[in-house]
Amino acid sequence: MVGIAYDIGSRLDGRWYASEEAKALGQQAQRLLQSMDTWHDSEFRILKLAWMAVDSVAGVHMMVNMTHANDVDNILQRTYANRVVEGIEYAIFKAMFEGNQELLDALLQVAFEEQKRDDKALKYASWRWRFLMYENYRTYFTNPEEAVGHLVDFFADYDELVGEFEITDKYKTLFNAMWREHLAKK
């Protein structure tokens, strides 16, 4: 049921990440993770949802500490994953749609600190493109037109290189919502 609400909401409109429904889902995931002594692959799958409940810099650091305390192995179903960098993505979207630059800056700072701390973070192409996106997110509040333009171009190039996949459609929906949000504020 939880997965269905997330899947439907996020596909309909990228702004869903800043909704009350998303926050409630994040709090539910966060409580579940906090109640467990040890996390396994199944629990790490809901970590992104738990990050959506974070609404302060102190909350960012609490989630980083909680993630590191349970981070035994960065291999998730035979795929490398830095769980902090992976986990903060939805929280980043939420911060952008809420207009919370302080939270966005804290989330991005944590991601780039993880990159320095984790020698595998830039080894794989998928992680390098994630950090390229995060660099663009940094400029969202200072120059939203340029940031969204770079992100749209990035995914157009990505589609050209590897073909159109479900993941690129998700990001296109998100960036279209960002663009509409920006135009509404003008």
Backbone as JSON Lines, residues from 0, in Angstrom:
{"i":0,"aa":"M","n":[0.83,-1.19,0.0],"ca":[0.0,0.0,0.0],"c":[0.87,1.26,0.0]}
{"i":1,"aa":"V","n":[1.91,1.27,0.85],"ca":[2.8,2.42,0.93],"c":[3.46,2.66,-0.42]}
{"i":2,"aa":"G","n":[3.97,1.61,-1.04],"ca":[4.62,1.74,-2.34],"c":[3.68,2.26,-3.41]}
{"i":3,"aa":"I","n":[2.44,1.86,-3.36],"ca":[1.45,2.3,-4.35],"c":[1.23,3.8,-4.24]}
{"i":4,"aa":"A","n":[1.08,4.31,-3.02],"ca":[0.86,5.75,-2.82],"c":[2.04,6.54,-3.34]}
{"i":5,"aa":"Y","n":[3.25,6.07,-3.06],"ca":[4.45,6.76,-3.54],"c":[4.5,6.73,-5.06]}
{"i":6,"aa":"D","n":[4.31,5.56,-5.62],"ca":[4.45,5.39,-7.06],"c":[3.45,6.25,-7.83]}
{"i":7,"aa":"I","n":[2.21,6.23,-7.41],"ca":[1.18,7.01,-8.1],"c":[1.43,8.5,-7.94]}
{"i":8,"aa":"G","n":[1.69,8.93,-6.7],"ca":[1.88,10.36,-6.44],"c":[3.07,10.94,-7.16]}
{"i":9,"aa":"S","n":[4.19,10.25,-7.13],"ca":[5.41,10.79,-7.73],"c":[5.35,10.79,-9.25]}
{"i":10,"aa":"R","n":[4.61,9.88,-9.83],"ca":[4.5,9.85,-11.29],"c":[3.54,10.9,-11.83]}
{"i":11,"aa":"L","n":[2.55,11.25,-11.05],"ca":[1.58,12.24,-11.51],"c":[2.17,13.64,-11.51]}
{"i":12,"aa":"D","n":[2.94,13.97,-10.5],"ca":[3.47,15.31,-10.39],"c":[4.69,15.29,-9.47]}
{"i":13,"aa":"G","n":[5.8,15.82,-9.93],"ca":[7.02,15.85,-9.13],"c":[6.84,16.59,-7.82]}
{"i":14,"aa":"R","n":[5.89,17.53,-7.77],"ca":[5.67,18.3,-6.54],"c":[5.14,17.44,-5.42]}
{"i":15,"aa":"W","n":[4.74,16.22,-5.72],"ca":[4.24,15.3,-4.71],"c":[5.23,15.14,-3.55]}
{"i":16,"aa":"Y","n":[6.53,15.24,-3.82],"ca":[7.54,15.04,-2.79],"c":[7.41,16.03,-1.64]}
{"i":17,"aa":"A","n":[6.79,17.18,-1.89],"ca":[6.61,18.18,-0.84],"c":[5.2,18.14,-0.25]}
{"i":18,"aa":"S","n":[4.42,17.13,-0.57],"ca":[3.04,17.04,-0.1],"c":[2.96,16.49,1.32]}
{"i":19,"aa":"E","n":[1.84,16.7,1.95],"ca":[1.59,16.14,3.29],"c":[1.59,14.62,3.24]}
{"i":20,"aa":"E","n":[1.07,14.06,2.15],"ca":[1.05,12.6,1.98],"c":[2.48,12.04,1.97]}
{"i":21,"aa":"A","n":[3.38,12.72,1.26],"ca":[4.77,12.28,1.2],"c":[5.43,12.38,2.57]}
{"i":22,"aa":"K","n":[5.15,13.47,3.28],"ca":[5.74,13.65,4.61],"c":[5.25,12.56,5.55]}
{"i":23,"aa":"A","n":[3.96,12.24,5.52],"ca":[3.41,11.18,6.37],"c":[4.03,9.83,6.03]}
{"i":24,"aa":"L","n":[4.22,9.57,4.75],"ca":[4.86,8.33,4.3],"c":[6.29,8.28,4.82]}
{"i":25,"aa":"G","n":[7.0,9.41,4.73],"ca":[8.37,9.49,5.23],"c":[8.45,9.24,6.72]}
{"i":26,"aa":"Q","n":[7.52,9.81,7.48],"ca":[7.51,9.61,8.93],"c":[7.25,8.15,9.28]}
{"i":27,"aa":"Q","n":[6.36,7.52,8.53],"ca":[6.06,6.11,8.76],"c":[7.31,5.26,8.5]}
{"i":28,"aa":"A","n":[8.01,5.53,7.41],"ca":[9.24,4.79,7.08],"c":[10.32,5.06,8.13]}
{"i":29,"aa":"Q","n":[10.43,6.3,8.55],"ca":[11.44,6.66,9.55],"c":[11.2,5.94,10.88]}
{"i":30,"aa":"R","n":[9.94,5.91,11.33],"ca":[9.6,5.2,12.58],"c":[9.92,3.71,12.46]}
{"i":31,"aa":"L","n":[9.62,3.13,11.32],"ca":[9.91,1.71,11.11],"c":[11.41,1.45,11.21]}
{"i":32,"aa":"L","n":[12.2,2.27,10.54],"ca":[13.65,2.07,10.58],"c":[14.22,2.28,11.98]}
{"i":33,"aa":"Q","n":[13.7,3.28,12.69],"ca":[14.19,3.55,14.04],"c":[13.84,2.43,15.0]}
{"i":34,"aa":"S","n":[12.79,1.67,14.71],"ca":[12.37,0.59,15.6],"c":[13.18,-0.69,15.41]}
{"i":35,"aa":"M","n":[14.01,-0.73,14.4],"ca":[14.75,-1.95,14.08],"c":[16.2,-1.86,14.57]}
{"i":36,"aa":"D","n":[16.7,-2.97,15.07],"ca":[18.09,-3.01,15.53],"c":[19.07,-3.09,14.38]}
{"i":37,"aa":"T","n":[18.72,-3.85,13.36],"ca":[19.6,-4.05,12.21],"c":[18.81,-3.89,10.93]}
{"i":38,"aa":"W","n":[19.4,-3.22,9.97],"ca":[18.76,-3.06,8.66],"c":[19.38,-4.05,7.68]}
{"i":39,"aa":"H","n":[18.53,-4.58,6.83],"ca":[18.97,-5.45,5.74],"c":[18.59,-4.78,4.43]}
{"i":40,"aa":"D","n":[18.8,-5.45,3.32],"ca":[18.49,-4.84,2.01],"c":[17.06,-4.33,1.93]}
{"i":41,"aa":"S","n":[16.12,-5.08,2.5],"ca":[14.71,-4.66,2.45],"c":[14.51,-3.31,3.13]}
{"i":42,"aa":"E","n":[15.16,-3.1,4.24],"ca":[15.01,-1.84,4.96],"c":[15.66,-0.68,4.19]}
{"i":43,"aa":"F","n":[16.77,-0.95,3.55],"ca":[17.43,0.12,2.8],"c":[16.58,0.57,1.61]}
{"i":44,"aa":"R","n":[15.66,-0.29,1.16],"ca":[14.79,0.11,0.06],"c":[13.82,1.21,0.46]}
{"i":45,"aa":"I","n":[13.54,1.35,1.75],"ca":[12.6,2.41,2.16],"c":[13.33,3.63,2.74]}
{"i":46,"aa":"L","n":[14.65,3.61,2.7],"ca":[15.42,4.71,3.27],"c":[15.1,6.05,2.58]}
{"i":47,"aa":"K","n":[14.95,6.04,1.26],"ca":[14.61,7.27,0.54],"c":[13.3,7.86,1.06]}
{"i":48,"aa":"L","n":[12.35,7.0,1.35],"ca":[11.07,7.48,1.88],"c":[11.26,8.09,3.26]}
{"i":49,"aa":"A","n":[12.1,7.48,4.1],"ca":[12.34,8.0,5.45],"c":[12.98,9.38,5.39]}
{"i":50,"aa":"W","n":[13.83,9.61,4.4],"ca":[14.48,10.92,4.26],"c":[13.45,12.02,3.97]}
{"i":51,"aa":"M","n":[12.3,11.68,3.4],"ca":[11.3,12.71,3.09],"c":[10.71,13.34,4.34]}
{"i":52,"aa":"A","n":[10.87,12.72,5.5],"ca":[10.36,13.28,6.75],"c":[11.31,14.33,7.32]}
{"i":53,"aa":"V","n":[12.53,14.41,6.78],"ca":[13.53,15.36,7.29],"c":[13.15,16.77,6.86]}
{"i":54,"aa":"D","n":[13.12,17.68,7.84],"ca":[12.77,19.06,7.51],"c":[13.7,20.09,8.15]}
{"i":55,"aa":"S","n":[14.85,19.62,8.66],"ca":[15.8,20.55,9.27],"c":[17.23,20.03,9.08]}
{"i":56,"aa":"V","n":[18.19,20.91,9.3],"ca":[19.6,20.52,9.2],"c":[19.92,19.47,10.27]}
{"i":57,"aa":"A","n":[19.37,19.64,11.47],"ca":[19.58,18.65,12.53],"c":[19.03,17.29,12.11]}
{"i":58,"aa":"G","n":[17.88,17.28,11.43],"ca":[17.29,16.04,10.93],"c":[18.17,15.37,9.88]}
{"i":59,"aa":"V","n":[18.83,16.18,9.07],"ca":[19.75,15.64,8.06],"c":[20.87,14.87,8.76]}
{"i":60,"aa":"H","n":[21.46,15.47,9.77],"ca":[22.57,14.82,10.47],"c":[22.11,13.59,11.25]}
{"i":61,"aa":"M","n":[20.91,13.64,11.8],"ca":[20.35,12.48,12.49],"c":[20.21,11.3,11.52]}
{"i":62,"aa":"M","n":[19.69,11.58,10.32],"ca":[19.5,10.51,9.33],"c":[20.84,9.97,8.84]}
{"i":63,"aa":"V","n":[21.83,10.85,8.66],"ca":[23.17,10.38,8.24],"c":[23.73,9.44,9.3]}
{"i":64,"aa":"N","n":[23.65,9.85,10.55],"ca":[24.16,9.01,11.64],"c":[23.42,7.68,11.72]}
{"i":65,"aa":"M","n":[22.1,7.72,11.57],"ca":[21.29,6.51,11.61],"c":[21.66,5.58,10.44]}
{"i":66,"aa":"T","n":[21.89,6.16,9.27],"ca":[22.25,5.36,8.1],"c":[23.63,4.72,8.29]}
{"i":67,"aa":"H","n":[24.6,5.52,8.75],"ca":[25.95,4.98,8.95],"c":[25.97,3.91,10.04]}
{"i":68,"aa":"A","n":[25.15,4.06,11.04],"ca":[25.12,3.07,12.12],"c":[24.65,1.71,11.62]}
{"i":69,"aa":"N","n":[23.9,1.7,10.53],"ca":[23.37,0.45,9.99],"c":[24.02,0.04,8.67]}
{"i":70,"aa":"D","n":[25.01,0.77,8.24],"ca":[25.61,0.54,6.93],"c":[26.73,-0.49,7.02]}
{"i":71,"aa":"V","n":[26.37,-1.74,6.84],"ca":[27.34,-2.82,6.94],"c":[28.06,-3.04,5.62]}
{"i":72,"aa":"D","n":[27.33,-2.99,4.55],"ca":[27.89,-3.31,3.24],"c":[27.18,-2.46,2.18]}
{"i":73,"aa":"N","n":[27.93,-1.83,1.31],"ca":[27.34,-0.96,0.3],"c":[26.9,-1.71,-0.96]}
{"i":74,"aa":"I","n":[26.77,-2.99,-0.86],"ca":[26.29,-3.76,-2.01],"c":[24.82,-4.08,-1.79]}
{"i":75,"aa":"L","n":[23.99,-3.57,-2.67],"ca":[22.55,-3.78,-2.58],"c":[22.13,-4.56,-3.82]}
{"i":76,"aa":"Q","n":[21.73,-5.8,-3.62],"ca":[21.36,-6.68,-4.73],"c":[22.43,-6.68,-5.83]}
{"i":77,"aa":"R","n":[23.67,-6.86,-5.42],"ca":[24.82,-6.93,-6.32],"c":[25.12,-5.61,-7.03]}
{"i":78,"aa":"T","n":[24.53,-4.53,-6.58],"ca":[24.77,-3.22,-7.17],"c":[25.33,-2.31,-6.09]}
{"i":79,"aa":"Y","n":[26.41,-1.61,-6.4],"ca":[27.0,-0.7,-5.43],"c":[26.04,0.44,-5.13]}
{"i":80,"aa":"A","n":[25.96,0.86,-3.88],"ca":[25.13,2.01,-3.52],"c":[25.7,2.68,-2.28]}
{"i":81,"aa":"N","n":[25.95,3.98,-2.38],"ca":[26.23,4.74,-1.17],"c":[24.87,5.12,-0.61]}
{"i":82,"aa":"R","n":[24.53,4.59,0.52],"ca":[23.16,4.7,1.0],"c":[22.76,6.11,1.43]}
{"i":83,"aa":"V","n":[23.72,6.94,1.84],"ca":[23.39,8.32,2.17],"c":[23.09,9.09,0.89]}
{"i":84,"aa":"V","n":[23.97,8.97,-0.1],"ca":[23.79,9.69,-1.36],"c":[22.52,9.21,-2.06]}
{"i":85,"aa":"E","n":[22.29,7.94,-2.05],"ca":[21.08,7.37,-2.65],"c":[19.83,7.83,-1.89]}
{"i":86,"aa":"G","n":[19.94,7.83,-0.56],"ca":[18.79,8.12,0.27],"c":[18.28,9.54,0.19]}
{"i":87,"aa":"I","n":[19.16,10.51,0.0],"ca":[18.72,11.91,0.09],"c":[17.99,12.42,-1.14]}
{"i":88,"aa":"E","n":[17.94,11.67,-2.2],"ca":[17.39,12.19,-3.45],"c":[15.98,12.74,-3.31]}
{"i":89,"aa":"Y","n":[15.07,11.99,-2.71],"ca":[13.69,12.47,-2.58],"c":[13.61,13.69,-1.67]}
{"i":90,"aa":"A","n":[14.45,13.69,-0.63],"ca":[14.49,14.84,0.28],"c":[14.97,16.1,-0.45]}
{"i":91,"aa":"I","n":[15.86,15.92,-1.4],"ca":[16.33,17.05,-2.22],"c":[15.16,17.62,-3.03]}
{"i":92,"aa":"F","n":[14.4,16.74,-3.67],"ca":[13.24,17.2,-4.45],"c":[12.27,17.95,-3.54]}
{"i":93,"aa":"K","n":[12.03,17.39,-2.36],"ca":[11.12,18.01,-1.4],"c":[11.61,19.41,-1.04]}
{"i":94,"aa":"A","n":[12.89,19.54,-0.72],"ca":[13.44,20.85,-0.33],"c":[13.29,21.87,-1.46]}
{"i":95,"aa":"M","n":[13.51,21.44,-2.69],"ca":[13.38,22.37,-3.82],"c":[11.93,22.83,-3.98]}
{"i":96,"aa":"F","n":[10.98,21.92,-3.88],"ca":[9.58,22.3,-4.05],"c":[9.03,23.09,-2.87]}
{"i":97,"aa":"E","n":[9.61,22.88,-1.7],"ca":[9.18,23.66,-0.53],"c":[9.84,25.03,-0.5]}
{"i":98,"aa":"G","n":[10.85,25.22,-1.33],"ca":[11.58,26.48,-1.31],"c":[12.51,26.59,-0.11]}
{"i":99,"aa":"N","n":[12.98,25.45,0.39],"ca":[13.81,25.41,1.59],"c":[15.28,25.28,1.18]}
{"i":100,"aa":"Q","n":[15.91,26.41,0.93],"ca":[17.3,26.4,0.47],"c":[18.25,25.89,1.55]}
{"i":101,"aa":"E","n":[17.98,26.21,2.81],"ca":[18.85,25.74,3.9],"c":[18.89,24.21,3.94]}
{"i":102,"aa":"L","n":[17.72,23.59,3.81],"ca":[17.65,22.13,3.81],"c":[18.34,21.56,2.56]}
{"i":103,"aa":"L","n":[18.09,22.17,1.41],"ca":[18.74,21.71,0.17],"c":[20.26,21.78,0.31]}
{"i":104,"aa":"D","n":[20.77,22.9,0.81],"ca":[22.21,23.05,0.97],"c":[22.79,22.0,1.91]}
{"i":105,"aa":"A","n":[22.07,21.72,3.01],"ca":[22.54,20.71,3.97],"c":[22.57,19.32,3.34]}
{"i":106,"aa":"L","n":[21.54,18.99,2.57],"ca":[21.47,17.68,1.91],"c":[22.59,17.52,0.89]}
{"i":107,"aa":"L","n":[22.82,18.56,0.1],"ca":[23.87,18.49,-0.91],"c":[25.26,18.45,-0.26]}
{"i":108,"aa":"Q","n":[25.44,19.18,0.83],"ca":[26.71,19.15,1.54],"c":[27.02,17.73,2.02]}
{"i":109,"aa":"V","n":[26.0,17.07,2.57],"ca":[26.16,15.7,3.05],"c":[26.53,14.77,1.88]}
{"i":110,"aa":"A","n":[25.89,14.96,0.75],"ca":[26.19,14.11,-0.41],"c":[27.64,14.28,-0.85]}
{"i":111,"aa":"F","n":[28.1,15.51,-0.92],"ca":[29.47,15.73,-1.38],"c":[30.5,15.31,-0.33]}
{"i":112,"aa":"E","n":[30.15,15.37,0.95],"ca":[31.03,14.82,1.98],"c":[31.14,13.31,1.85]}
{"i":113,"aa":"E","n":[30.02,12.65,1.52],"ca":[30.03,11.21,1.29],"c":[30.92,10.85,0.11]}
{"i":114,"aa":"Q","n":[30.86,11.67,-0.92],"ca":[31.68,11.43,-2.11],"c":[33.16,11.41,-1.73]}
{"i":115,"aa":"K","n":[33.56,12.32,-0.88],"ca":[34.97,12.38,-0.46],"c":[35.33,11.2,0.44]}
{"i":116,"aa":"R","n":[34.39,10.76,1.24],"ca":[34.63,9.72,2.22],"c":[34.56,8.32,1.61]}
{"i":117,"aa":"D","n":[33.84,8.17,0.52],"ca":[33.61,6.86,-0.09],"c":[34.37,6.78,-1.41]}
{"i":118,"aa":"D","n":[35.44,6.01,-1.43],"ca":[36.3,5.96,-2.61],"c":[35.63,5.33,-3.83]}
{"i":119,"aa":"K","n":[34.5,4.67,-3.66],"ca":[33.8,4.07,-4.8],"c":[32.73,4.99,-5.39]}
{"i":120,"aa":"A","n":[32.46,6.11,-4.73],"ca":[31.33,6.96,-5.13],"c":[31.43,7.45,-6.57]}
{"i":121,"aa":"L","n":[32.62,7.65,-7.07],"ca":[32.77,8.13,-8.46],"c":[33.3,7.05,-9.4]}
{"i":122,"aa":"K","n":[33.4,5.83,-8.91],"ca":[33.93,4.74,-9.73],"c":[32.96,4.35,-10.85]}
{"i":123,"aa":"Y","n":[31.66,4.42,-10.56],"ca":[30.65,3.97,-11.5],"c":[30.0,5.15,-12.2]}
{"i":124,"aa":"A","n":[29.69,5.0,-13.47],"ca":[29.11,6.08,-14.27],"c":[27.79,6.59,-13.68]}
{"i":125,"aa":"S","n":[26.96,5.68,-13.19],"ca":[25.67,6.11,-12.66],"c":[25.84,7.02,-11.45]}
{"i":126,"aa":"W","n":[26.9,6.83,-10.7],"ca":[27.15,7.69,-9.54],"c":[27.77,9.01,-9.97]}
{"i":127,"aa":"R","n":[28.58,8.98,-11.01],"ca":[29.14,10.25,-11.51],"c":[28.03,11.13,-12.05]}
{"i":128,"aa":"W","n":[27.05,10.58,-12.78],"ca":[25.97,11.42,-13.3],"c":[25.07,11.91,-12.18]}
{"i":129,"aa":"R","n":[24.95,11.14,-11.11],"ca":[24.17,11.6,-9.96],"c":[24.81,12.86,-9.36]}
{"i":130,"aa":"F","n":[26.13,12.88,-9.23],"ca":[26.81,14.05,-8.67],"c":[26.75,15.24,-9.64]}
{"i":131,"aa":"L","n":[26.74,14.96,-10.93],"ca":[26.55,16.06,-11.89],"c":[25.17,16.71,-11.69]}
{"i":132,"aa":"M","n":[24.16,15.89,-11.46],"ca":[22.82,16.43,-11.18],"c":[22.84,17.23,-9.89]}
{"i":133,"aa":"Y","n":[23.5,16.71,-8.88],"ca":[23.53,17.41,-7.59],"c":[24.22,18.77,-7.73]}
{"i":134,"aa":"E","n":[25.22,18.86,-8.59],"ca":[25.85,20.17,-8.85],"c":[24.81,21.14,-9.42]}
{"i":135,"aa":"N","n":[23.97,20.66,-10.32],"ca":[22.92,21.51,-10.88],"c":[21.89,21.9,-9.82]}
{"i":136,"aa":"Y","n":[21.57,20.99,-8.93],"ca":[20.6,21.31,-7.88],"c":[21.09,22.47,-7.02]}
{"i":137,"aa":"R","n":[22.41,22.56,-6.83],"ca":[22.99,23.65,-6.03],"c":[22.57,25.02,-6.53]}
{"i":138,"aa":"T","n":[22.38,25.15,-7.83],"ca":[22.08,26.47,-8.41],"c":[20.59,26.74,-8.54]}
{"i":139,"aa":"Y","n":[19.76,25.82,-8.07],"ca":[18.31,25.94,-8.28],"c":[17.74,27.23,-7.69]}
{"i":140,"aa":"F","n":[18.15,27.62,-6.51],"ca":[17.57,28.81,-5.89],"c":[18.17,30.11,-6.41]}
{"i":141,"aa":"T","n":[19.41,30.05,-6.87],"ca":[20.03,31.28,-7.39],"c":[19.68,31.53,-8.85]}
{"i":142,"aa":"N","n":[19.54,30.46,-9.63],"ca":[19.2,30.62,-11.04],"c":[18.38,29.41,-11.52]}
{"i":143,"aa":"P","n":[17.08,29.39,-11.18],"ca":[16.26,28.22,-11.5],"c":[16.16,27.94,-13.0]}
{"i":144,"aa":"E","n":[16.12,28.97,-13.82],"ca":[16.01,28.75,-15.27],"c":[17.23,28.01,-15.79]}
{"i":145,"aa":"E","n":[18.39,28.44,-15.36],"ca":[19.62,27.77,-15.81],"c":[19.7,26.35,-15.25]}
{"i":146,"aa":"A","n":[19.35,26.18,-13.98],"ca":[19.42,24.85,-13.36],"c":[18.5,23.86,-14.06]}
{"i":147,"aa":"V","n":[17.25,24.24,-14.27],"ca":[16.31,23.34,-14.93],"c":[16.74,23.1,-16.38]}
{"i":148,"aa":"G","n":[17.22,24.14,-17.04],"ca":[17.7,23.98,-18.42],"c":[18.84,22.97,-18.51]}
{"i":149,"aa":"H","n":[19.8,23.06,-17.58],"ca":[20.93,22.11,-17.57],"c":[20.43,20.69,-17.3]}
{"i":150,"aa":"L","n":[19.48,20.56,-16.39],"ca":[18.96,19.23,-16.07],"c":[18.2,18.62,-17.25]}
{"i":151,"aa":"V","n":[17.4,19.43,-17.93],"ca":[16.68,18.95,-19.12],"c":[17.67,18.53,-20.21]}
{"i":152,"aa":"D","n":[18.68,19.36,-20.45],"ca":[19.7,19.01,-21.45],"c":[20.43,17.74,-21.07]}
{"i":153,"aa":"F","n":[20.74,17.61,-19.77],"ca":[21.46,16.43,-19.28],"c":[20.68,15.16,-19.6]}
{"i":154,"aa":"F","n":[19.37,15.18,-19.33],"ca":[18.58,13.97,-19.59],"c":[18.28,13.78,-21.06]}
{"i":155,"aa":"A","n":[18.22,14.85,-21.84],"ca":[18.08,14.69,-23.29],"c":[19.32,13.98,-23.84]}
{"i":156,"aa":"D","n":[20.51,14.38,-23.38],"ca":[21.75,13.73,-23.8],"c":[21.79,12.28,-23.33]}
{"i":157,"aa":"Y","n":[21.34,12.05,-22.1],"ca":[21.32,10.71,-21.53],"c":[20.42,9.8,-22.37]}
{"i":158,"aa":"D","n":[19.24,10.31,-22.72],"ca":[18.33,9.54,-23.59],"c":[18.97,9.22,-24.92]}
{"i":159,"aa":"E","n":[19.67,10.2,-25.47],"ca":[20.32,10.03,-26.78],"c":[21.37,8.93,-26.71]}
{"i":160,"aa":"L","n":[22.09,8.87,-25.61],"ca":[23.17,7.9,-25.47],"c":[22.68,6.49,-25.17]}
{"i":161,"aa":"V","n":[21.69,6.36,-24.28],"ca":[21.31,5.03,-23.82],"c":[19.89,4.63,-24.15]}
{"i":162,"aa":"G","n":[19.12,5.52,-24.72],"ca":[17.73,5.2,-25.03],"c":[16.82,5.65,-23.9]}
{"i":163,"aa":"E","n":[15.57,5.79,-24.22],"ca":[14.62,6.31,-23.23],"c":[14.16,5.18,-22.31]}
{"i":164,"aa":"F","n":[14.31,5.43,-21.03],"ca":[13.93,4.45,-20.03],"c":[12.97,5.08,-19.03]}
{"i":165,"aa":"E","n":[12.41,4.24,-18.21],"ca":[11.46,4.7,-17.19],"c":[12.11,5.73,-16.28]}
{"i":166,"aa":"I","n":[13.38,5.56,-15.95],"ca":[14.03,6.49,-15.03],"c":[14.12,7.89,-15.63]}
{"i":167,"aa":"T","n":[14.39,8.0,-16.91],"ca":[14.48,9.34,-17.51],"c":[13.1,9.98,-17.58]}
{"i":168,"aa":"D","n":[12.07,9.19,-17.78],"ca":[10.7,9.74,-17.77],"c":[10.35,10.3,-16.4]}
{"i":169,"aa":"K","n":[10.79,9.62,-15.34],"ca":[10.53,10.1,-13.98],"c":[11.18,11.47,-13.77]}
{"i":170,"aa":"Y","n":[12.42,11.6,-14.19],"ca":[13.11,12.87,-14.01],"c":[12.52,13.97,-14.9]}
{"i":171,"aa":"K","n":[12.09,13.61,-16.08],"ca":[11.45,14.61,-16.95],"c":[10.19,15.16,-16.3]}
{"i":172,"aa":"T","n":[9.39,14.28,-15.7],"ca":[8.19,14.71,-14.98],"c":[8.56,15.66,-13.85]}
{"i":173,"aa":"L","n":[9.61,15.31,-13.14],"ca":[10.08,16.13,-12.03],"c":[10.53,17.51,-12.51]}
{"i":174,"aa":"F","n":[11.33,17.55,-13.56],"ca":[11.86,18.83,-14.02],"c":[10.78,19.69,-14.66]}
{"i":175,"aa":"N","n":[9.8,19.06,-15.3],"ca":[8.66,19.82,-15.82],"c":[7.9,20.47,-14.67]}
{"i":176,"aa":"A","n":[7.73,19.73,-13.58],"ca":[7.05,20.29,-12.4],"c":[7.86,21.44,-11.82]}
{"i":177,"aa":"M","n":[9.18,21.31,-11.79],"ca":[10.04,22.39,-11.3],"c":[9.87,23.63,-12.17]}
{"i":178,"aa":"W","n":[9.82,23.43,-13.47],"ca":[9.68,24.55,-14.39],"c":[8.33,25.24,-14.19]}
{"i":179,"aa":"R","n":[7.26,24.46,-14.06],"ca":[5.94,25.04,-13.8],"c":[5.91,25.81,-12.48]}
{"i":180,"aa":"E","n":[6.58,25.26,-11.49],"ca":[6.66,25.92,-10.18],"c":[7.39,27.27,-10.3]}
{"i":181,"aa":"H","n":[8.46,27.27,-11.05],"ca":[9.22,28.51,-11.26],"c":[8.37,29.55,-11.99]}
{"i":182,"aa":"L","n":[7.67,29.12,-13.04],"ca":[6.84,30.06,-13.79],"c":[5.7,30.61,-12.94]}
{"i":183,"aa":"A","n":[5.16,29.79,-12.05],"ca":[4.06,30.23,-11.19],"c":[4.53,31.31,-10.21]}
{"i":184,"aa":"K","n":[5.79,31.28,-9.85],"ca":[6.33,32.26,-8.88],"c":[6.68,33.59,-9.54]}
{"i":185,"aa":"K","n":[6.77,33.6,-10.87],"ca":[7.16,34.82,-11.59],"c":[6.07,35.85,-11.54]}
